[in-house]
Amino acid sequence: MMSNNQNIETVSSSGDKVKIVLAVICVLLGIFAYYWFGPDNASSVQLPGWSRALIFVLSVLVAAFLVWMTNLGKRIVGFGEGSYRELRQVVWPTRKETIQMTGVVFAFVMAMAIFLWIVDKIVEWLIYGQFLGWGG
């Protein structure tokens, strides 16, 4: 019997749950406002596209701030900072190494394409020419 020791973390405090629900509502209101004030809707106030986009972006920013204030948001920010630190330590290949590896990949793809074409022709010959007798 296998045991599953993975920890699944969920939002634990009720205050965090409320903030996340408010963030989702905020984004949904931003989407609603974007379409409600559009030219195709029968609302009494119609706004230009840039102002509707600004309303949506502001709603997303408010939602991001609400999530950032939760424990989950703080863990996400910590994960991002750790990822950035690790990314700075990566040793990137030189231009010459990149070109050489790209050439190796292209050569391998061409070799596989030729191999698969040959296998396809052999299978075609066997099925249509030998078994079915359709080969002219």
C-alpha positions in Angstrom: 0.0 0.0 0.0 1.4 3.4 -1.0 1.1 6.3 1.4 0.6 9.8 0.1 2.6 12.3 2.2 1.9 15.3 0.2 0.9 18.4 2.2 -2.0 20.2 0.7 -2.2 23.7 2.0 -5.5 25.6 1.8 -6.6 29.0 2.9 -7.1 28.6 6.6 -8.2 31.8 8.3 -11.7 33.1 7.7 -10.3 36.6 7.2 -8.1 35.2 4.3 -11.2 33.5 2.8 -13.2 36.7 2.9 -10.3 38.6 1.2 -10.0 36.0 -1.5 -13.8 36.0 -2.1 -13.7 39.8 -2.3 -10.9 39.7 -4.8 -12.8 37.3 -7.0 -15.9 39.6 -6.7 -13.7 42.6 -7.5 -12.4 41.0 -10.8 -15.9 39.9 -11.7 -17.2 43.5 -11.2 -14.4 44.8 -13.3 -15.4 42.4 -16.1 -19.1 43.4 -15.7 -18.3 47.1 -15.8 -16.1 46.7 -18.9 -19.1 45.2 -20.8 -21.9 47.2 -19.1 -20.4 50.6 -20.1 -19.6 49.4 -23.7 -21.1 50.7 -26.9 -23.1 47.5 -27.6 -25.0 47.6 -24.3 -28.2 49.6 -23.6 -26.8 51.2 -20.5 -27.4 55.0 -20.0 -23.7 55.7 -19.7 -21.2 54.6 -22.4 -17.5 55.0 -21.8 -14.7 54.9 -24.3 -12.6 51.8 -24.6 -9.6 53.2 -22.7 -11.6 54.1 -19.7 -13.4 50.8 -19.6 -10.0 49.1 -19.8 -8.7 51.3 -17.0 -11.7 50.3 -14.8 -10.9 46.6 -15.4 -7.2 47.1 -14.7 -7.9 48.9 -11.5 -10.3 46.1 -10.4 -7.5 43.6 -11.0 -5.0 45.7 -9.1 -7.4 46.0 -6.1 -8.0 42.2 -6.3 -4.2 41.6 -6.4 -3.8 43.8 -3.3 -6.5 41.9 -1.5 -4.8 38.6 -2.2 -1.4 40.0 -1.4 -2.7 40.8 2.1 -3.5 37.1 2.8 -1.2 34.4 4.0 -1.4 32.8 0.5 -0.4 36.1 -1.1 2.6 36.4 1.2 3.7 32.9 0.3 3.3 33.6 -3.5 5.4 36.7 -3.1 8.0 34.7 -1.2 8.0 32.0 -3.9 8.5 34.7 -6.6 11.4 36.2 -4.7 13.1 32.8 -4.3 12.6 32.0 -7.9 14.2 35.3 -8.9 17.2 34.6 -6.7 17.6 31.2 -8.3 17.2 32.6 -11.8 20.1 35.0 -11.2 22.3 32.0 -10.4 21.6 30.3 -13.7 24.7 29.9 -16.0 23.3 30.6 -19.5 24.9 29.1 -22.5 27.1 31.2 -24.8 26.0 32.1 -28.3 28.3 29.5 -29.8 26.9 26.7 -27.5 23.3 27.7 -28.4 24.0 27.6 -32.1 25.8 24.2 -31.8 22.9 22.7 -29.8 20.4 24.1 -32.2 22.3 22.5 -35.1 22.3 19.1 -33.2 18.5 19.4 -32.7 17.9 20.1 -36.4 20.1 17.3 -37.5 18.3 14.9 -35.1 14.9 16.0 -36.4 16.0 15.5 -40.0 17.4 12.1 -39.3 14.1 11.1 -37.5 12.0 12.5 -40.4 14.0 10.4 -42.9 13.8 7.3 -40.7 10.0 7.7 -40.3 9.6 8.3 -44.1 11.5 5.1 -44.8 9.4 3.1 -42.3 6.2 4.6 -43.7 7.2 3.6 -47.3 8.0 0.0 -46.1 4.7 -0.3 -44.3 2.9 1.1 -47.3 4.6 -1.4 -49.6 3.8 -4.3 -47.3 0.1 -3.4 -46.8 -0.9 -2.1 -50.2 1.6 -4.0 -52.4 1.9 -7.4 -50.7 -1.3 -8.0 -48.6 -3.9 -6.1 -50.6 -2.3 -6.4 -54.1 -3.0 -2.8 -55.0 0.5 -2.0 -56.1 0.2 -1.2 -59.8 
